[in-house]
């Protein structure tokens, strides 16, 4: 029972967008393994025809959240999404979950457009999602040493290149290295967003043109959720009753304090006889 409560508490402490993404990835994995839904509803891979003609709108999102069949690879992917998404939501977007959700929706839409424009036939975009958040994560941690899959230390600014190289190295080569191409598209989407968010041409342009080292990294915050997007998300939240703010521990009072606050203060006066201190009373 204690372990269950600790698990619920741990999940509850995860920011809402990251928590929803990770839970959806696990849920999709369970649905695929157990076959509890009809095929029409359990087909989560990308298909433009399925979205347009079969009205399977969920493919726009679920195609980014499919874990691989290999257990070890699935665990690595899930942890990569959790750790990088947690940092982005709490640090990069300063705990503004709506801005982070807009970042995800914008990049998902851009990735779909790029995949269709480049005619990439790989229907699972999880690698693109990881590449997208990994690139944005490196903008905040370019000089931080990290362990690449726990094997060797590497500076954060080189993590994207190493990830791309490994993706190319272990691609099976079918369909013209489609898995690597999807990963590359994810990095491109993250780069485009960073350009819009900083009003620059990005770090690569700054490096090639000999700009200041902070070019493309600093000055972000120009491309966040527009008012209409925030209004829609808040309206959905009110409909689903998930936007009510919980009472923080600092504002929560204990029962004794509440009783004291409810008890009116009585005016009291000194009931002495009026004799001066030290005088003898007859």
One Martini backbone bead per residue (centre of mass of N, CA, C, O) as a GRO file, in nm:
protein
  282
    1UNK     BB    1   0.057   0.063  -0.020
    2UNK     BB    2   0.302   0.251   0.001
    3UNK     BB    3   0.399   0.216  -0.291
    4UNK     BB    4   0.144   0.325  -0.421
    5UNK     BB    5   0.155   0.609  -0.295
    6UNK     BB    6   0.433   0.683  -0.409
    7UNK     BB    7   0.355   0.659  -0.706
    8UNK     BB    8   0.128   0.869  -0.703
    9UNK     BB    9   0.307   1.101  -0.601
   10UNK     BB   10   0.511   1.100  -0.832
   11UNK     BB   11   0.310   1.148  -1.064
   12UNK     BB   12   0.184   1.414  -0.939
   13UNK     BB   13   0.470   1.582  -0.964
   14UNK     BB   14   0.437   1.589  -1.251
   15UNK     BB   15   0.396   1.766  -1.501
   16UNK     BB   16   0.123   1.764  -1.703
   17UNK     BB   17   0.245   1.717  -1.987
   18UNK     BB   18   0.451   1.498  -1.918
   19UNK     BB   19   0.251   1.307  -1.787
   20UNK     BB   20   0.066   1.266  -2.034
   21UNK     BB   21   0.277   1.154  -2.228
   22UNK     BB   22   0.374   0.905  -2.065
   23UNK     BB   23   0.093   0.774  -2.025
   24UNK     BB   24   0.029   0.745  -2.329
   25UNK     BB   25   0.264   0.560  -2.401
   26UNK     BB   26   0.178   0.330  -2.213
   27UNK     BB   27  -0.113   0.294  -2.318
   28UNK     BB   28  -0.044   0.227  -2.612
   29UNK     BB   29   0.123  -0.021  -2.546
   30UNK     BB   30  -0.108  -0.182  -2.410
   31UNK     BB   31  -0.308  -0.184  -2.646
   32UNK     BB   32  -0.120  -0.334  -2.845
   33UNK     BB   33  -0.078  -0.594  -2.665
   34UNK     BB   34  -0.400  -0.657  -2.589
   35UNK     BB   35  -0.627  -0.591  -2.794
   36UNK     BB   36  -0.893  -0.400  -2.679
   37UNK     BB   37  -0.930  -0.279  -2.964
   38UNK     BB   38  -1.021  -0.195  -3.244
   39UNK     BB   39  -0.849  -0.132  -3.528
   40UNK     BB   40  -0.953   0.156  -3.580
   41UNK     BB   41  -0.848   0.256  -3.277
   42UNK     BB   42  -0.543   0.097  -3.278
   43UNK     BB   43  -0.430   0.290  -3.503
   44UNK     BB   44  -0.134   0.501  -3.451
   45UNK     BB   45  -0.022   0.550  -3.711
   46UNK     BB   46   0.074   0.716  -3.980
   47UNK     BB   47  -0.200   0.860  -4.192
   48UNK     BB   48  -0.335   1.062  -4.418
   49UNK     BB   49  -0.575   0.892  -4.507
   50UNK     BB   50  -0.686   0.831  -4.222
   51UNK     BB   51  -0.742   1.130  -4.146
   52UNK     BB   52  -0.916   1.227  -4.401
   53UNK     BB   53  -1.111   0.950  -4.457
   54UNK     BB   54  -1.134   0.818  -4.140
   55UNK     BB   55  -1.107   1.018  -3.897
   56UNK     BB   56  -0.807   0.970  -3.750
   57UNK     BB   57  -0.696   1.210  -3.552
   58UNK     BB   58  -0.500   1.069  -3.343
   59UNK     BB   59  -0.251   1.032  -3.535
   60UNK     BB   60  -0.125   1.319  -3.489
   61UNK     BB   61  -0.018   1.203  -3.193
   62UNK     BB   62   0.039   0.888  -3.168
   63UNK     BB   63   0.287   0.874  -3.371
   64UNK     BB   64   0.479   1.006  -3.127
   65UNK     BB   65   0.397   0.757  -2.889
   66UNK     BB   66   0.559   0.506  -2.996
   67UNK     BB   67   0.687   0.219  -2.888
   68UNK     BB   68   0.899  -0.015  -2.910
   69UNK     BB   69   0.933  -0.362  -2.894
   70UNK     BB   70   1.182  -0.322  -2.752
   71UNK     BB   71   1.240  -0.301  -2.422
   72UNK     BB   72   1.502  -0.135  -2.400
   73UNK     BB   73   1.426   0.086  -2.605
   74UNK     BB   74   1.168   0.175  -2.461
   75UNK     BB   75   1.304   0.271  -2.199
   76UNK     BB   76   1.489   0.481  -2.326
   77UNK     BB   77   1.268   0.652  -2.461
   78UNK     BB   78   1.100   0.715  -2.208
   79UNK     BB   79   1.331   0.854  -2.053
   80UNK     BB   80   1.398   1.071  -2.259
   81UNK     BB   81   1.124   1.207  -2.253
   82UNK     BB   82   1.103   1.264  -1.952
   83UNK     BB   83   1.367   1.426  -1.896
   84UNK     BB   84   1.342   1.644  -2.122
   85UNK     BB   85   1.049   1.736  -2.068
   86UNK     BB   86   1.090   1.826  -1.777
   87UNK     BB   87   1.291   2.052  -1.838
   88UNK     BB   88   1.123   2.219  -2.035
   89UNK     BB   89   0.876   2.277  -1.852
   90UNK     BB   90   1.041   2.397  -1.598
   91UNK     BB   91   1.275   2.574  -1.749
   92UNK     BB   92   1.240   2.674  -2.044
   93UNK     BB   93   0.912   2.743  -1.965
   94UNK     BB   94   0.871   2.815  -1.660
   95UNK     BB   95   0.610   2.634  -1.592
   96UNK     BB   96   0.456   2.678  -1.877
   97UNK     BB   97   0.246   2.455  -2.009
   98UNK     BB   98   0.117   2.600  -2.253
   99UNK     BB   99   0.380   2.665  -2.400
  100UNK     BB  100   0.470   2.370  -2.424
  101UNK     BB  101   0.222   2.271  -2.583
  102UNK     BB  102   0.267   2.457  -2.824
  103UNK     BB  103   0.541   2.347  -2.902
  104UNK     BB  104   0.439   2.062  -2.968
  105UNK     BB  105   0.217   2.128  -3.178
  106UNK     BB  106   0.394   2.278  -3.378
  107UNK     BB  107   0.602   2.048  -3.429
  108UNK     BB  108   0.409   1.831  -3.519
  109UNK     BB  109   0.304   1.984  -3.767
  110UNK     BB  110   0.582   2.025  -3.902
  111UNK     BB  111   0.659   1.727  -3.928
  112UNK     BB  112   0.424   1.638  -4.106
  113UNK     BB  113   0.489   1.828  -4.340
  114UNK     BB  114   0.782   1.726  -4.394
  115UNK     BB  115   0.717   1.429  -4.443
  116UNK     BB  116   0.527   1.477  -4.685
  117UNK     BB  117   0.725   1.648  -4.858
  118UNK     BB  118   0.957   1.407  -4.845
  119UNK     BB  119   0.833   1.120  -4.855
  120UNK     BB  120   0.817   0.963  -4.584
  121UNK     BB  121   0.745   0.612  -4.491
  122UNK     BB  122   0.759   0.652  -4.185
  123UNK     BB  123   0.492   0.606  -3.929
  124UNK     BB  124   0.699   0.679  -3.690
  125UNK     BB  125   0.765   0.976  -3.462
  126UNK     BB  126   0.941   0.935  -3.204
  127UNK     BB  127   1.223   1.028  -3.305
  128UNK     BB  128   1.131   1.316  -3.364
  129UNK     BB  129   1.050   1.391  -3.078
  130UNK     BB  130   1.326   1.343  -2.948
  131UNK     BB  131   1.487   1.536  -3.133
  132UNK     BB  132   1.332   1.793  -3.059
  133UNK     BB  133   1.384   1.796  -2.743
  134UNK     BB  134   1.690   1.759  -2.756
  135UNK     BB  135   1.765   2.020  -2.895
  136UNK     BB  136   1.636   2.215  -2.688
  137UNK     BB  137   1.801   2.109  -2.448
  138UNK     BB  138   2.089   2.196  -2.559
  139UNK     BB  139   2.047   2.505  -2.527
  140UNK     BB  140   2.070   2.477  -2.197
  141UNK     BB  141   2.324   2.231  -2.220
  142UNK     BB  142   2.599   2.281  -2.385
  143UNK     BB  143   2.814   2.273  -2.109
  144UNK     BB  144   2.709   1.993  -2.022
  145UNK     BB  145   2.773   1.696  -1.871
  146UNK     BB  146   2.691   1.382  -2.020
  147UNK     BB  147   2.544   1.064  -2.043
  148UNK     BB  148   2.556   0.835  -2.299
  149UNK     BB  149   2.375   0.585  -2.202
  150UNK     BB  150   2.603   0.541  -1.973
  151UNK     BB  151   2.898   0.533  -2.128
  152UNK     BB  152   2.974   0.848  -2.201
  153UNK     BB  153   3.098   1.154  -2.195
  154UNK     BB  154   2.922   1.467  -2.290
  155UNK     BB  155   2.848   1.739  -2.440
  156UNK     BB  156   2.548   1.883  -2.505
  157UNK     BB  157   2.618   2.008  -2.797
  158UNK     BB  158   2.685   1.694  -2.907
  159UNK     BB  159   2.428   1.514  -2.871
  160UNK     BB  160   2.283   1.545  -3.143
  161UNK     BB  161   2.505   1.426  -3.326
  162UNK     BB  162   2.525   1.150  -3.187
  163UNK     BB  163   2.231   1.071  -3.224
  164UNK     BB  164   2.234   1.077  -3.533
  165UNK     BB  165   2.459   0.871  -3.575
  166UNK     BB  166   2.318   0.633  -3.431
  167UNK     BB  167   2.065   0.634  -3.608
  168UNK     BB  168   2.224   0.568  -3.869
  169UNK     BB  169   2.380   0.310  -3.775
  170UNK     BB  170   2.092   0.150  -3.675
  171UNK     BB  171   1.978   0.150  -3.939
  172UNK     BB  172   1.845  -0.082  -4.173
  173UNK     BB  173   1.790   0.078  -4.471
  174UNK     BB  174   1.507   0.094  -4.516
  175UNK     BB  175   1.352   0.320  -4.703
  176UNK     BB  176   1.596   0.518  -4.700
  177UNK     BB  177   1.639   0.580  -4.402
  178UNK     BB  178   1.370   0.671  -4.244
  179UNK     BB  179   1.442   0.692  -3.942
  180UNK     BB  180   1.663   0.904  -3.978
  181UNK     BB  181   1.486   1.114  -4.123
  182UNK     BB  182   1.289   1.158  -3.890
  183UNK     BB  183   1.500   1.259  -3.689
  184UNK     BB  184   1.590   1.501  -3.862
  185UNK     BB  185   1.316   1.642  -3.864
  186UNK     BB  186   1.306   1.697  -3.561
  187UNK     BB  187   1.553   1.884  -3.553
  188UNK     BB  188   1.442   2.091  -3.755
  189UNK     BB  189   1.198   2.176  -3.587
  190UNK     BB  190   1.358   2.276  -3.341
  191UNK     BB  191   1.517   2.491  -3.500
  192UNK     BB  192   1.282   2.662  -3.601
  193UNK     BB  193   1.172   2.736  -3.324
  194UNK     BB  194   1.430   2.880  -3.220
  195UNK     BB  195   1.423   3.103  -3.432
  196UNK     BB  196   1.143   3.219  -3.350
  197UNK     BB  197   1.216   3.259  -3.037
  198UNK     BB  198   1.494   3.451  -3.111
  199UNK     BB  199   1.517   3.603  -3.383
  200UNK     BB  200   1.689   3.397  -3.561
  201UNK     BB  201   1.907   3.160  -3.749
  202UNK     BB  202   2.070   3.026  -3.545
  203UNK     BB  203   2.355   2.857  -3.443
  204UNK     BB  204   2.463   2.766  -3.720
  205UNK     BB  205   2.476   3.045  -3.847
  206UNK     BB  206   2.655   3.173  -3.628
  207UNK     BB  207   2.899   2.984  -3.676
  208UNK     BB  208   2.944   3.035  -3.986
  209UNK     BB  209   2.943   3.373  -3.938
  210UNK     BB  210   3.083   3.457  -3.661
  211UNK     BB  211   2.922   3.493  -3.420
  212UNK     BB  212   2.809   3.507  -3.132
  213UNK     BB  213   2.787   3.249  -2.904
  214UNK     BB  214   2.478   3.349  -2.823
  215UNK     BB  215   2.372   3.291  -3.091
  216UNK     BB  216   2.052   3.132  -3.067
  217UNK     BB  217   2.022   3.118  -2.737
  218UNK     BB  218   1.940   3.394  -2.674
  219UNK     BB  219   1.635   3.569  -2.646
  220UNK     BB  220   1.398   3.421  -2.562
  221UNK     BB  221   1.018   3.444  -2.601
  222UNK     BB  222   0.869   3.515  -2.898
  223UNK     BB  223   0.735   3.201  -2.919
  224UNK     BB  224   0.434   3.167  -2.792
  225UNK     BB  225   0.136   3.134  -2.680
  226UNK     BB  226  -0.143   3.227  -2.792
  227UNK     BB  227  -0.446   3.336  -2.696
  228UNK     BB  228  -0.623   3.124  -2.841
  229UNK     BB  229  -0.479   2.875  -2.728
  230UNK     BB  230  -0.520   2.932  -2.427
  231UNK     BB  231  -0.830   2.941  -2.438
  232UNK     BB  232  -0.875   2.651  -2.530
  233UNK     BB  233  -0.727   2.505  -2.299
  234UNK     BB  234  -0.894   2.631  -2.067
  235UNK     BB  235  -1.167   2.527  -2.166
  236UNK     BB  236  -1.098   2.229  -2.156
  237UNK     BB  237  -1.027   2.230  -1.857
  238UNK     BB  238  -1.310   2.310  -1.756
  239UNK     BB  239  -1.460   2.071  -1.876
  240UNK     BB  240  -1.254   1.855  -1.724
  241UNK     BB  241  -1.170   1.959  -1.442
  242UNK     BB  242  -0.823   2.056  -1.443
  243UNK     BB  243  -0.787   2.384  -1.350
  244UNK     BB  244  -0.789   2.361  -1.061
  245UNK     BB  245  -0.640   2.497  -0.791
  246UNK     BB  246  -0.446   2.394  -0.560
  247UNK     BB  247  -0.376   2.395  -0.237
  248UNK     BB  248  -0.124   2.506  -0.082
  249UNK     BB  249   0.074   2.451   0.191
  250UNK     BB  250   0.104   2.760   0.264
  251UNK     BB  251  -0.232   2.803   0.260
  252UNK     BB  252  -0.269   2.579   0.458
  253UNK     BB  253  -0.463   2.510   0.740
  254UNK     BB  254  -0.506   2.417   1.046
  255UNK     BB  255  -0.753   2.340   1.267
  256UNK     BB  256  -0.665   2.531   1.498
  257UNK     BB  257  -0.641   2.785   1.325
  258UNK     BB  258  -0.935   2.786   1.224
  259UNK     BB  259  -1.065   2.820   1.506
  260UNK     BB  260  -0.926   3.089   1.571
  261UNK     BB  261  -1.041   3.245   1.326
  262UNK     BB  262  -1.350   3.197   1.409
  263UNK     BB  263  -1.286   3.327   1.676
  264UNK     BB  264  -1.372   3.585   1.844
  265UNK     BB  265  -1.254   3.869   1.973
  266UNK     BB  266  -1.210   3.959   2.307
  267UNK     BB  267  -1.259   4.214   2.518
  268UNK     BB  268  -1.008   4.297   2.759
  269UNK     BB  269  -0.973   4.385   3.107
  270UNK     BB  270  -0.854   4.504   3.390
  271UNK     BB  271  -0.961   4.370   3.728
  272UNK     BB  272  -0.862   4.560   3.924
  273UNK     BB  273  -0.848   4.796   4.208
  274UNK     BB  274  -0.615   5.033   4.171
  275UNK     BB  275  -0.370   4.966   4.320
  276UNK     BB  276  -0.067   5.019   4.412
  277UNK     BB  277   0.227   4.888   4.394
  278UNK     BB  278   0.289   4.793   4.744
  279UNK     BB  279   0.028   4.827   4.877
  280UNK     BB  280  -0.185   4.802   5.139
  281UNK     BB  281  -0.450   4.594   5.223
  282UNK     BB  282  -0.740   4.610   5.435
   0.00000   0.00000   0.00000
